[in-house]
């Protein structure tokens, strides 16, 4: 996996971002796909959705992605956002998910969904991403032997 960045996160070191994205990629992707993935992480100030993922090369089984993340997020929020968006990278790269280019539709596991007919929280690709993000971060922090407080009462040490 090749990773490059633009901008800087304000509350987490860039090295930890690289390490976490590589770790999440190894957990989520088959080795053959992992080795061919290119990711650009854009850290941007004050974006509306905290983070999002987009494919850059093809809308089906792509290998080149941009993950945009709000640079003001906390360490915890940044790691959760990166984990969440890496689940989407997995979904696109494996062909599990495909966005239609000219229509507000997404194909998920060979079933087509119209965006305006399904609530964000009911979208199966989002259910998977939200369901896996915390576990991925916990595994990463375990791997790093980090001391963290999930309730936000203490300082995160990476």
N, C-alpha and C positions, 0 to 999 in steps of 0.2 A: 504494500500500500504506500502510495506517495501522498504526502500531505504538504500543503503550503498554506500560508496565512496572509491576511491583510488586516491592518488595524491591530489593536491590542486589547485584551481583556483587562479590566481595571482592578479586579479583586482576586485573580488567580494567575499563577505564573504560566507562561506560554508552554513551557516544557511539560507541565501536568496536562495541559490540553492535548498536546501531541500524544503523550503516553496513554491518556484515556481513550482517545479515538482509535489508536492502534489496538488497545486492549479490547474495546467493544467490537471492533472489526473482526478480531480473532475469535471472539465468542460467537459472533453472529453469522459469519460468512465461511463457506467452504474454502479451503486453502487456494484452490485454483482461481476462484473469483477474487479472494482477498489480495492476491499478488498483482492483480490487474487493475485494482481500483485507484483512482486519483481523486483526492478531495481537497477542495479549497475551503478554508474556514475564514469567513469574513466577520470580523468583530466590528459592529456598527452601533453607534450610540442611539438609544431610545427608539428601538423599533417596536411596532405595535404588538406583534405576536411572540415576543421573547426570542424565538428561533424558528427557522424553517429550513427545509431541504429542497433543492431542485436539481434535476438532472440537466447536464449540459450537452450531452452528445446524442442520446436517443431516448425516446420515452419507453422503450422496451428493452430490458436487460442491459441498461446503460452501465458504463464504467467510470464516468467522469461526473462528479457532483460538486455542488457548492452548498455548504451549510452556513447560514447566516445566523449570528448569535448577537443578542444585545450585549454590548461590552460592559454595561453597568450591573449585570447580574452577580449575585454572590457566588462564592465557590460552589456551594451546594446546588444552586440554581443552574450554574454553568455546566456542571457535570451532568445533572439531570437532563438539561437541554441537549447536550452532546449525545448522551445515551439515547434519548428519544429520537433524535434525528438520524442516528446511526441505524436504528431499527428501520427507519424509512429507506435508508441507503440499501439495507439488506432486502427490503421488500421490492424496490425497483431493480436492483442488480440481479436478483434471482428470477425475476419475471412474475413474482407473486402479485405485483401491483403495476398498473400502467395508467398514466393520465392520457386522456384524449387531447390532442393539440388544439383543435378548434371548437371543442364542445366542453361544457362544464360537467364532464363525466369522468369516472374512474372505474377501471376494471380491476376487481379484487378477486383472486382465486377463480378466474373465468366467469365472474358474474359482474354485470355492469350496473353501476350506481350513479344516479343523477344527483349532483351536489345540492340542488335546491329541494330535494325530496327526502334528504336524510340529515338529521342533526349531527353536528360535529362529534358529539359524545357517543353517538350510535354508529359512527363509521368504524367498521371492523379493523381497518388499518390503524386507526387512532387507538382503538381499544388495545390492540397488540402493543403499540408503542408506549402507551401510558402504563400498561401492565408490566412491561419488561424494564422500563427505565430505572426504577429504584433498585431492582435486583442487580442490574449491570453495574450500577454505581457501588453498591455494597460489595460486590465481587472485586471491583477495581480497588476499592479502599482496603479490602482484606489483603489483596495482592501487594499493595503498597505498605501494608502494616501501619495504616494511618489510624489515628485516634480522632473520632468524630462524635459529635452530639447531634443526632437527628432532630431534636426538638429545638435546635437553634440557640441553646443556652450557653454554649461554649464556643471556643475558637476551633475551626477546622485546621488540622495539621496534615499536610500531604507529604 
